[in-house]
Amino acid sequence: MDANTQNNLLLEIQDLTIQYITDAGTVHAVENLNLHLGHGETLGFVGETGAGKTTTALGIMRLIPSPPGVVKSGKIIFEGQNLLEKSEPEMRAIRGGKIAMIFQDPMTSLNPVMTVDKQIAEMIKLHKNVGEAESLKLAGDMLELVGIRRERMHDYPHQFSGGMKQRVVIAIALACDPGLLIADEPTTALDVTIQAQVLELMKKLKQQFDASMILITHDLGIVADICDKVAIMYAGRVVEYADKRALYSNPVHPYTIGLFNSVPDLDDDKEALNVIPGLMPDPMDLPAGCTFHPRCTCAAEQCSKTKPAMIDVGNGHFAACPIRAKALGAA
């Protein structure tokens, strides 16, 4: 990484390992994760359920439930400071103020017995030096910003549709102008039409607030529309990381290729989709070597013995597959 890139970084994750230690065994949720995010960038975090995407997001927010969760090693550098070394009072000031998170289910993100204006105002008072009246005025402004009429600010969450609830959650997240927004599958609980509206709103507000964003999703179409860079995650590890255009035009890792092949093509008259064989491994009992090798169609003997490192296949495009990298002349 050159000096200019280093200076432009907002977030850098170094060798992050997170485990859940239970009576049944140790869940290897995130293993030696390395990522970086620049100012104003949007990173798409893609992978199957259980890949470790949400655990990574909760790790950044320092919200891993402990016990059973434990951060075994690594650094999370935000604005030049390691969040893992911050005290809990310091983290409370950062959460919502500098890093905000939009959870996937707006139904459980809002307090059912508080009006929405008071929920937004609560966040504003927590991070800004304003009184009750000013915080409620700002709450109304935020509701209008996300497309909800000010006269509805005294309504309760149950009086809103799913899409409107998600807009309220976005208003809470952006109320204190955070530098980093983490959106954990923010449209999963919404129908397709409302999904498009919410995503367009998030894209517009991200630009307006000049924020960086991590978008956690399993939808490659959403990533293509919103993100600048993409990290493909499998069994707790990032297996491919690249600029969006490079990833979509030339996927390298066999898992990434499998994900693209499993997306329906309207121009291709097939009766069945190409699927990745097998199932994701048990995170308590990960296979040796490359965790994807039991499902990989181009695996060799070395794949079951050696954990692959990330290899630069050109122009900052990294993939954890020496066989494919060698085929491309990069290893």
Secondary structure by P-SEA (a helix, b strand, c coil): ccaaaaaaccbbbcbbbbbbbcccccccccccccccccccbbbbbbbccccaaaaaaaaaaccccccccccccccccccccccccccaaaaaaaccccbbbbcccccccccccccaaaaaaaaaaacccccaaaaaaaaaaaaaaacccccccccccccccaaaaaaaaaaaaacccccbbbbccccccccaaaaaaaaaaaaaaaaaabbbbbbbcccaaaaaacccbbbbbccccccccccaaaaaaccccaaaaaaaaaccccccccccccccccccccccccccccccccccccccccccccccccccccccbbbccaaaaaaaccc
